[in-house]
């Protein structure tokens, strides 16, 4: 009986560690998602600075530069 209680206690501790690890992993994924969103927004802003591919191929745009 004592061995069973010790095993239950060990499993409870392991379960708590796994829950904490899963929570940390979820937080890391959320942080990564937020960073990727920021990068995406920054890239959108940068892309607006450059002309479209059609504009770059046009003679007018080339002459302006």
Phi and psi in radians as a Rosetta constraint file:
Dihedral C 1 N 2 CA 2 C 2 CIRCULARHARMONIC -1.097 0.35
Dihedral N 2 CA 2 C 2 N 3 CIRCULARHARMONIC -0.698 0.35
Dihedral C 2 N 3 CA 3 C 3 CIRCULARHARMONIC -1.079 0.35
Dihedral N 3 CA 3 C 3 N 4 CIRCULARHARMONIC -0.679 0.35
Dihedral C 3 N 4 CA 4 C 4 CIRCULARHARMONIC -1.136 0.35
Dihedral N 4 CA 4 C 4 N 5 CIRCULARHARMONIC -0.754 0.35
Dihedral C 4 N 5 CA 5 C 5 CIRCULARHARMONIC -1.123 0.35
Dihedral N 5 CA 5 C 5 N 6 CIRCULARHARMONIC -0.679 0.35
Dihedral C 5 N 6 CA 6 C 6 CIRCULARHARMONIC -1.135 0.35
Dihedral N 6 CA 6 C 6 N 7 CIRCULARHARMONIC -0.697 0.35
Dihedral C 6 N 7 CA 7 C 7 CIRCULARHARMONIC -1.141 0.35
Dihedral N 7 CA 7 C 7 N 8 CIRCULARHARMONIC -0.713 0.35
Dihedral C 7 N 8 CA 8 C 8 CIRCULARHARMONIC -1.074 0.35
Dihedral N 8 CA 8 C 8 N 9 CIRCULARHARMONIC -0.767 0.35
Dihedral C 8 N 9 CA 9 C 9 CIRCULARHARMONIC -1.117 0.35
Dihedral N 9 CA 9 C 9 N 10 CIRCULARHARMONIC -0.731 0.35
Dihedral C 9 N 10 CA 10 C 10 CIRCULARHARMONIC -1.085 0.35
Dihedral N 10 CA 10 C 10 N 11 CIRCULARHARMONIC -0.754 0.35
Dihedral C 10 N 11 CA 11 C 11 CIRCULARHARMONIC -1.154 0.35
Dihedral N 11 CA 11 C 11 N 12 CIRCULARHARMONIC -0.613 0.35
Dihedral C 11 N 12 CA 12 C 12 CIRCULARHARMONIC -1.127 0.35
Dihedral N 12 CA 12 C 12 N 13 CIRCULARHARMONIC -0.744 0.35
Dihedral C 12 N 13 CA 13 C 13 CIRCULARHARMONIC -1.126 0.35
Dihedral N 13 CA 13 C 13 N 14 CIRCULARHARMONIC -0.758 0.35
Dihedral C 13 N 14 CA 14 C 14 CIRCULARHARMONIC -1.090 0.35
Dihedral N 14 CA 14 C 14 N 15 CIRCULARHARMONIC -0.708 0.35
Dihedral C 14 N 15 CA 15 C 15 CIRCULARHARMONIC -1.080 0.35
Dihedral N 15 CA 15 C 15 N 16 CIRCULARHARMONIC -0.751 0.35
Dihedral C 15 N 16 CA 16 C 16 CIRCULARHARMONIC -1.096 0.35
Dihedral N 16 CA 16 C 16 N 17 CIRCULARHARMONIC -0.721 0.35
Dihedral C 16 N 17 CA 17 C 17 CIRCULARHARMONIC -1.132 0.35
Dihedral N 17 CA 17 C 17 N 18 CIRCULARHARMONIC -0.721 0.35
Dihedral C 17 N 18 CA 18 C 18 CIRCULARHARMONIC -1.127 0.35
Dihedral N 18 CA 18 C 18 N 19 CIRCULARHARMONIC -0.710 0.35
Dihedral C 18 N 19 CA 19 C 19 CIRCULARHARMONIC -1.088 0.35
Dihedral N 19 CA 19 C 19 N 20 CIRCULARHARMONIC -0.746 0.35
Dihedral C 19 N 20 CA 20 C 20 CIRCULARHARMONIC -1.124 0.35
Dihedral N 20 CA 20 C 20 N 21 CIRCULARHARMONIC -0.743 0.35
Dihedral C 20 N 21 CA 21 C 21 CIRCULARHARMONIC -1.105 0.35
Dihedral N 21 CA 21 C 21 N 22 CIRCULARHARMONIC -0.733 0.35
Dihedral C 21 N 22 CA 22 C 22 CIRCULARHARMONIC -1.119 0.35
Dihedral N 22 CA 22 C 22 N 23 CIRCULARHARMONIC -0.700 0.35
Dihedral C 22 N 23 CA 23 C 23 CIRCULARHARMONIC -1.112 0.35
Dihedral N 23 CA 23 C 23 N 24 CIRCULARHARMONIC -0.741 0.35
Dihedral C 23 N 24 CA 24 C 24 CIRCULARHARMONIC -1.092 0.35
Dihedral N 24 CA 24 C 24 N 25 CIRCULARHARMONIC -0.739 0.35
Dihedral C 24 N 25 CA 25 C 25 CIRCULARHARMONIC -1.098 0.35
Dihedral N 25 CA 25 C 25 N 26 CIRCULARHARMONIC -0.744 0.35
Dihedral C 25 N 26 CA 26 C 26 CIRCULARHARMONIC -1.088 0.35
Dihedral N 26 CA 26 C 26 N 27 CIRCULARHARMONIC -0.745 0.35
Dihedral C 26 N 27 CA 27 C 27 CIRCULARHARMONIC -1.088 0.35
Dihedral N 27 CA 27 C 27 N 28 CIRCULARHARMONIC -0.702 0.35
Dihedral C 27 N 28 CA 28 C 28 CIRCULARHARMONIC -1.117 0.35
Dihedral N 28 CA 28 C 28 N 29 CIRCULARHARMONIC -0.718 0.35
Dihedral C 28 N 29 CA 29 C 29 CIRCULARHARMONIC -1.136 0.35
Dihedral N 29 CA 29 C 29 N 30 CIRCULARHARMONIC -0.685 0.35
Dihedral C 29 N 30 CA 30 C 30 CIRCULARHARMONIC -1.120 0.35
Dihedral N 30 CA 30 C 30 N 31 CIRCULARHARMONIC -0.729 0.35
Dihedral C 30 N 31 CA 31 C 31 CIRCULARHARMONIC -1.122 0.35
Dihedral N 31 CA 31 C 31 N 32 CIRCULARHARMONIC -0.739 0.35
Dihedral C 31 N 32 CA 32 C 32 CIRCULARHARMONIC -1.095 0.35
Dihedral N 32 CA 32 C 32 N 33 CIRCULARHARMONIC -0.728 0.35
Dihedral C 32 N 33 CA 33 C 33 CIRCULARHARMONIC -1.064 0.35
Dihedral N 33 CA 33 C 33 N 34 CIRCULARHARMONIC -0.755 0.35
Dihedral C 33 N 34 CA 34 C 34 CIRCULARHARMONIC -1.113 0.35
Dihedral N 34 CA 34 C 34 N 35 CIRCULARHARMONIC -0.711 0.35
Dihedral C 34 N 35 CA 35 C 35 CIRCULARHARMONIC -1.151 0.35
Dihedral N 35 CA 35 C 35 N 36 CIRCULARHARMONIC -0.713 0.35
Dihedral C 35 N 36 CA 36 C 36 CIRCULARHARMONIC -1.116 0.35
Dihedral N 36 CA 36 C 36 N 37 CIRCULARHARMONIC -0.660 0.35
Dihedral C 36 N 37 CA 37 C 37 CIRCULARHARMONIC -1.081 0.35
Dihedral N 37 CA 37 C 37 N 38 CIRCULARHARMONIC -0.774 0.35
Dihedral C 37 N 38 CA 38 C 38 CIRCULARHARMONIC -1.074 0.35
Dihedral N 38 CA 38 C 38 N 39 CIRCULARHARMONIC -0.739 0.35
Dihedral C 38 N 39 CA 39 C 39 CIRCULARHARMONIC -1.106 0.35
Dihedral N 39 CA 39 C 39 N 40 CIRCULARHARMONIC -0.746 0.35
Dihedral C 39 N 40 CA 40 C 40 CIRCULARHARMONIC -1.060 0.35
Dihedral N 40 CA 40 C 40 N 41 CIRCULARHARMONIC -0.780 0.35
Dihedral C 40 N 41 CA 41 C 41 CIRCULARHARMONIC -1.114 0.35
Dihedral N 41 CA 41 C 41 N 42 CIRCULARHARMONIC -0.699 0.35
Dihedral C 41 N 42 CA 42 C 42 CIRCULARHARMONIC -1.124 0.35
Dihedral N 42 CA 42 C 42 N 43 CIRCULARHARMONIC -0.754 0.35
Dihedral C 42 N 43 CA 43 C 43 CIRCULARHARMONIC -1.107 0.35
Dihedral N 43 CA 43 C 43 N 44 CIRCULARHARMONIC -0.628 0.35
Dihedral C 43 N 44 CA 44 C 44 CIRCULARHARMONIC -1.101 0.35
Dihedral N 44 CA 44 C 44 N 45 CIRCULARHARMONIC -0.714 0.35
Dihedral C 44 N 45 CA 45 C 45 CIRCULARHARMONIC -1.138 0.35
Dihedral N 45 CA 45 C 45 N 46 CIRCULARHARMONIC -0.732 0.35
Dihedral C 45 N 46 CA 46 C 46 CIRCULARHARMONIC -1.132 0.35
Dihedral N 46 CA 46 C 46 N 47 CIRCULARHARMONIC -0.715 0.35
Dihedral C 46 N 47 CA 47 C 47 CIRCULARHARMONIC -1.098 0.35
Dihedral N 47 CA 47 C 47 N 48 CIRCULARHARMONIC -0.542 0.35
Dihedral C 47 N 48 CA 48 C 48 CIRCULARHARMONIC -1.206 0.35
Dihedral N 48 CA 48 C 48 N 49 CIRCULARHARMONIC -0.435 0.35
Dihedral C 48 N 49 CA 49 C 49 CIRCULARHARMONIC -1.227 0.35
Dihedral N 49 CA 49 C 49 N 50 CIRCULARHARMONIC -0.603 0.35
Dihedral C 49 N 50 CA 50 C 50 CIRCULARHARMONIC -1.543 0.35
Dihedral N 50 CA 50 C 50 N 51 CIRCULARHARMONIC 2.560 0.35
Dihedral C 50 N 51 CA 51 C 51 CIRCULARHARMONIC -1.233 0.35
Dihedral N 51 CA 51 C 51 N 52 CIRCULARHARMONIC 2.844 0.35
Dihedral C 51 N 52 CA 52 C 52 CIRCULARHARMONIC -1.217 0.35
Dihedral N 52 CA 52 C 52 N 53 CIRCULARHARMONIC 2.897 0.35
Dihedral C 52 N 53 CA 53 C 53 CIRCULARHARMONIC -1.071 0.35
Dihedral N 53 CA 53 C 53 N 54 CIRCULARHARMONIC -0.690 0.35
Dihedral C 53 N 54 CA 54 C 54 CIRCULARHARMONIC -1.099 0.35
Dihedral N 54 CA 54 C 54 N 55 CIRCULARHARMONIC -0.733 0.35
Dihedral C 54 N 55 CA 55 C 55 CIRCULARHARMONIC -1.103 0.35
Dihedral N 55 CA 55 C 55 N 56 CIRCULARHARMONIC -0.728 0.35
Dihedral C 55 N 56 CA 56 C 56 CIRCULARHARMONIC -1.134 0.35
Dihedral N 56 CA 56 C 56 N 57 CIRCULARHARMONIC -0.509 0.35
Dihedral C 56 N 57 CA 57 C 57 CIRCULARHARMONIC -1.478 0.35
Dihedral N 57 CA 57 C 57 N 58 CIRCULARHARMONIC -0.190 0.35
Dihedral C 57 N 58 CA 58 C 58 CIRCULARHARMONIC -1.356 0.35
Dihedral N 58 CA 58 C 58 N 59 CIRCULARHARMONIC 2.579 0.35
Dihedral C 58 N 59 CA 59 C 59 CIRCULARHARMONIC -1.123 0.35
Dihedral N 59 CA 59 C 59 N 60 CIRCULARHARMONIC -0.653 0.35
Dihedral C 59 N 60 CA 60 C 60 CIRCULARHARMONIC -1.027 0.35
Dihedral N 60 CA 60 C 60 N 61 CIRCULARHARMONIC -0.828 0.35
Dihedral C 60 N 61 CA 61 C 61 CIRCULARHARMONIC -1.120 0.35
Dihedral N 61 CA 61 C 61 N 62 CIRCULARHARMONIC -0.733 0.35
Dihedral C 61 N 62 CA 62 C 62 CIRCULARHARMONIC -1.100 0.35
Dihedral N 62 CA 62 C 62 N 63 CIRCULARHARMONIC -0.667 0.35
Dihedral C 62 N 63 CA 63 C 63 CIRCULARHARMONIC -1.225 0.35
Dihedral N 63 CA 63 C 63 N 64 CIRCULARHARMONIC -0.565 0.35
Dihedral C 63 N 64 CA 64 C 64 CIRCULARHARMONIC -1.135 0.35
Dihedral N 64 CA 64 C 64 N 65 CIRCULARHARMONIC -0.561 0.35
